Amino acid sequence: MNFEYNTTRNELILAEYGRNVQNMVKYIIELPDLEERNKYAQAVIDLMGFLNPHLRDVADFKHKLWDHLHIISGYKIDVDSPYPKPTPEAAMIRPDHIGYPQQKIKYKHYGKTVEVLIEKTKAVEDPERKSAMVQGIANFMKMAYV
């Protein structure tokens, strides 16, 4: 028997679309006629939309699908896209690093929120409101720890 394992196949560029979409894009790249490539590319874009319905919630999901088509093709596909063709350099831009807070948490098992609540409760002047806040913090601490 001759088995074909995924480890011996080409690498999946965007795994959420699968190997069949990748093979379709590869086929589209090899088509000689621009009009035919455009027709097939539109069909693949529609298929990609069906495969990932959660992308429909994104504001410009068609733009994202066309970008994914170009990425899957290795930026080699020549079709008339309604959006500008993305560049590989734009995909390599890394976002800025977001630093972690460097402050010590006094009650680590309760978290920083309880610490903030205790400080806000200390600042309250009204004894009734302060008592209610203390009761709420105590109930939260009991729920979180027990």
Stockholm file with secondary structure:
# STOCKHOLM 1.0

chainA/1-146         MNFEYNTTRNELILAEYGRNVQNMVKYIIELPDLEERNKYAQAVIDLMGFLNPHLRDVADFKHKLWDHLHIISGYKIDVDSPYPKPTPEAAMIRPDHIGYPQQKIKYKHYGKTVEVLIEKTKAVEDPERKSAMVQGIANFMKMAYV
#=GR chainA/1-146 SS CCCCCGGGSCCCSSTTTHHHHHHHHHHHHHCSCHHHHHHHHHHHHHHHHHHCGGGGGSTTHHHHHHHHHHHHTTTCCCCCCSSCCCCHHHHTCCCCCCCCCCCCCSSTTTCHHHHHHHHHHHHCCCHHHHHHHHHHHHHHHHHHHC
#=GC SS_cons         CCCCCGGGSCCCSSTTTHHHHHHHHHHHHHCSCHHHHHHHHHHHHHHHHHHCGGGGGSTTHHHHHHHHHHHHTTTCCCCCCSSCCCCHHHHTCCCCCCCCCCCCCSSTTTCHHHHHHHHHHHHCCCHHHHHHHHHHHHHHHHHHHC
//
